[in-house]
């Protein structure tokens, strides 16, 4: 089993990239992990929200494999404390799906077919963050969950 974190678009800010890569390197000591930036065609920069969601949908659905457990990072999803997120992950590990895919989409939300395909919706916070900042926050929380599961002192 592997965890993958897919994000629509590139991470532009150097400081965010450095933080993301720091936690990605740490995560591979706990579980097979991959961070993927999904680069859409340049035409999506001027696309309508509907066109953008359509292009994003096509890219995501062609990458997903049967058996992948898709979790959307979505403001309407279920929120967890760090400890409850770790418990949630442990239950998913025990269920042994092929892969767990976390997906952070673009600024316009997800296409209805992505919502229909999703197995779970997860909210990082009731607050709003930039899509690029979410990437760093999420990989740090995923790392924190792994240390909680191993009873390591990072969480304290």
C-alpha positions as CSV (number, residue, x, y, z in Angstrom):
1,X,0.0,0.0,0.0
2,X,1.1,3.5,-0.8
3,X,-0.1,7.0,0.0
4,X,-0.1,9.6,-2.7
5,X,-0.8,13.3,-2.5
6,X,-2.0,14.8,-5.8
7,X,-2.2,18.6,-6.3
8,X,-3.5,20.5,-9.2
9,X,-0.8,22.9,-10.5
10,X,2.7,23.8,-9.5
11,X,3.9,25.1,-6.2
12,X,5.3,28.5,-7.0
13,X,6.8,29.7,-3.7
14,X,10.2,28.5,-2.8
15,X,9.6,28.5,0.9
16,X,6.5,26.3,0.4
17,X,8.4,23.9,-1.9
18,X,11.2,23.6,0.7
19,X,8.7,22.8,3.5
20,X,6.8,20.3,1.3
21,X,10.0,18.5,0.3
22,X,11.2,18.4,3.9
23,X,8.1,16.6,5.1
24,X,7.9,14.3,2.0
25,X,11.5,13.1,2.7
26,X,10.5,12.4,6.3
27,X,7.3,10.6,5.3
28,X,9.1,8.0,3.2
29,X,10.7,6.7,6.4
30,X,7.2,5.7,7.6
31,X,5.2,4.6,4.5
32,X,5.7,4.5,0.7
33,X,4.7,8.1,-0.2
34,X,4.6,10.1,-3.4
35,X,3.8,13.8,-4.0
36,X,2.5,14.6,-7.5
37,X,1.7,18.0,-9.0
38,X,-0.8,17.5,-11.8
39,X,0.0,20.0,-14.5
40,X,-2.9,20.9,-16.7
41,X,-2.7,22.3,-20.2
42,X,-1.7,26.0,-20.4
43,X,-5.2,26.7,-21.9
44,X,-6.7,26.1,-18.4
45,X,-5.2,29.4,-17.2
46,X,-7.8,31.3,-19.2
47,X,-10.5,28.7,-19.0
48,X,-13.9,29.2,-17.3
49,X,-14.3,27.4,-13.9
50,X,-16.4,24.7,-15.7
51,X,-13.7,24.1,-18.3
52,X,-11.0,24.0,-15.6
53,X,-12.9,21.4,-13.6
54,X,-13.5,19.4,-16.7
55,X,-9.8,19.3,-17.6
56,X,-8.9,18.5,-14.0
57,X,-11.5,15.7,-13.9
58,X,-10.1,14.1,-17.1
59,X,-6.5,14.1,-15.7
60,X,-7.5,12.7,-12.3
61,X,-9.8,10.0,-13.6
62,X,-7.2,8.7,-16.1
63,X,-4.6,8.4,-13.3
64,X,-6.8,6.6,-10.8
65,X,-6.6,2.9,-10.7
66,X,-9.4,0.4,-9.7
67,X,-9.1,-0.1,-5.9
68,X,-7.5,3.3,-5.2
69,X,-9.1,4.9,-2.1
70,X,-9.7,8.6,-3.1
71,X,-9.9,11.2,-0.4
72,X,-10.7,14.8,-1.4
73,X,-9.3,17.7,0.5
74,X,-12.5,19.7,0.6
75,X,-13.9,22.4,2.8
76,X,-17.1,20.5,3.1
77,X,-15.3,17.3,4.3
78,X,-15.0,15.9,7.7
79,X,-12.5,17.5,10.0
80,X,-10.3,15.7,12.5
81,X,-7.9,16.5,15.3
82,X,-4.4,15.3,14.6
83,X,-5.0,12.2,16.9
84,X,-8.3,11.4,15.2
85,X,-6.7,11.8,11.7
86,X,-4.0,9.3,12.8
87,X,-6.7,6.8,13.9
88,X,-8.6,7.3,10.6
89,X,-5.4,6.5,8.7
90,X,-4.7,3.4,10.8
91,X,-8.2,2.1,10.0
92,X,-7.6,2.7,6.3
93,X,-4.2,0.9,6.5
94,X,-6.0,-2.0,8.1
95,X,-8.6,-2.1,5.4
96,X,-5.6,-2.5,3.0
97,X,-6.9,-0.7,-0.1
98,X,-4.5,-0.7,-3.1
99,X,-3.4,3.0,-2.6
100,X,-4.7,5.9,-0.7
101,X,-4.9,9.0,-2.9
102,X,-5.4,12.4,-1.3
103,X,-6.4,15.0,-3.8
104,X,-6.1,18.8,-3.5
105,X,-7.8,20.4,-6.5
106,X,-7.9,23.8,-8.1
107,X,-9.5,27.0,-6.9
108,X,-13.0,26.1,-8.4
109,X,-13.7,23.0,-6.4
110,X,-14.1,19.6,-7.9
111,X,-16.1,18.4,-10.9
112,X,-19.2,16.4,-9.9
113,X,-17.7,13.2,-11.3
114,X,-14.7,13.6,-9.0
115,X,-17.1,14.0,-6.0
116,X,-19.0,10.9,-7.2
117,X,-15.8,8.9,-7.5
118,X,-14.4,10.0,-4.1
119,X,-14.5,7.6,-1.2
120,X,-14.1,10.3,1.5
121,X,-14.0,14.1,1.9
122,X,-11.5,15.5,4.4
123,X,-11.3,19.1,5.6
124,X,-8.0,20.4,7.0
125,X,-9.8,23.4,8.7
126,X,-12.8,25.5,8.7
127,X,-10.5,28.3,7.7
128,X,-9.5,29.1,4.1
129,X,-5.9,28.6,3.0
130,X,-4.3,29.1,-0.4
131,X,-4.2,26.0,-2.5
132,X,-0.4,26.1,-2.4
133,X,-0.3,26.5,1.4
134,X,-2.6,23.5,1.9
135,X,0.1,21.3,0.4
136,X,2.6,22.1,3.2
137,X,-0.1,22.0,5.9
138,X,-1.3,18.6,4.7
139,X,2.1,16.9,4.4
140,X,3.0,18.2,7.9
141,X,-0.2,16.8,9.3
142,X,0.3,13.5,7.5
143,X,3.8,13.3,9.0
144,X,2.4,14.2,12.4
145,X,-0.1,11.4,12.1
146,X,2.7,8.9,11.3
147,X,4.6,9.9,14.4
148,X,1.5,9.6,16.5
149,X,0.9,6.1,15.2
150,X,4.5,5.2,16.2
151,X,4.2,6.9,19.6
152,X,7.1,9.3,18.7
153,X,7.6,12.6,20.5
154,X,7.1,14.9,17.5
155,X,3.5,15.5,18.3
156,X,4.3,16.9,21.7
